[in-house]
Amino acid sequence: MGKMIPIKLDTYRPLREIVFDSLRDAIINGTLKPGERLMEVQLAEEMGVSRTPVREAIRKLELEGFVVMVPRKGAYVAGISLKDIADVFEIRAALEGLAAGLAAERCTDDELEELERHLVKVTELVNSNDIQTLVDIDTGFHDIIYKASRNEKLVQIISNLREQIQRFRTTSLAVPGRLREVVMEHKQIVEAIAERNICLARDLAQNHVENAENIMLDALQEDEV
């Protein structure tokens, strides 16, 4: 099992929330891998807390689909099924396409500038192995497009899928060669938005998500060989 780092206490947040976020992030970034058993005592020792917040966090993770409880065996990190991937990416492709199309119609000059800055950041990290930073930058890029859509309900729906999207995003960005493709795809999306080409922006965003899905499926199949 991947080793957890000690918890850093936050003065205004309950300990159980900090533990929950740490465990969820560890699952998303792959520190805790699908199928691994979550041992309360070990996790509590590594994180420097008692078993109680760990137990509460595991229960909450189960409710959110990150953990499965096996009778008489304990808690395990939930696996990622092909159906899970297909379902999430199908929804995400539609939502990302809608967001990009609306952004092409409604974004401000300041938001275009933000998108350009994110392109620069991710380009600088093309040869980096810092997956977490890359995930953060990629997330920020898409967040700008969501905001630029000026559709609060759309942003809310996407937010509800955020955890599943992050888990898949981490896996796909870690595939060798994928980051260079992402840079090019992002650049094309930004150009379409800047040109106010609604249809092209929508199509490029959908293709971007579909490419990420294909990359992830290929990676999972290789792991099973």
HELIX and SHEET records of a PDB file:
HELIX    1   1 LEU A   15  ILE A   28  1                                  14    
HELIX    2   2 GLU A   40  MET A   47  1                                   8    
HELIX    3   3 ARG A   51  LEU A   63  1                                  13    
HELIX    4   4 LEU A   82  ARG A  106  1                                  25    
HELIX    5   5 ASP A  109  GLU A  124  1                                  16    
HELIX    6   6 ILE A  131  ALA A  148  1                                  18    
HELIX    7   7 GLU A  152  ASN A  160  1                                   9    
HELIX    8   8 ARG A  162  LEU A  173  1                                  12    
HELIX    9   9 ARG A  178  ALA A  194  1                                  17    
HELIX   10  10 ILE A  198  GLU A  224  1                                  27    
SHEET    1   A 3 ARG A  37  LEU A  38  0                                        
SHEET    2   A 3 GLY A  74  VAL A  77 -1                                        
SHEET    3   A 3 VAL A  67  VAL A  70 -1                                        
END                                                                             
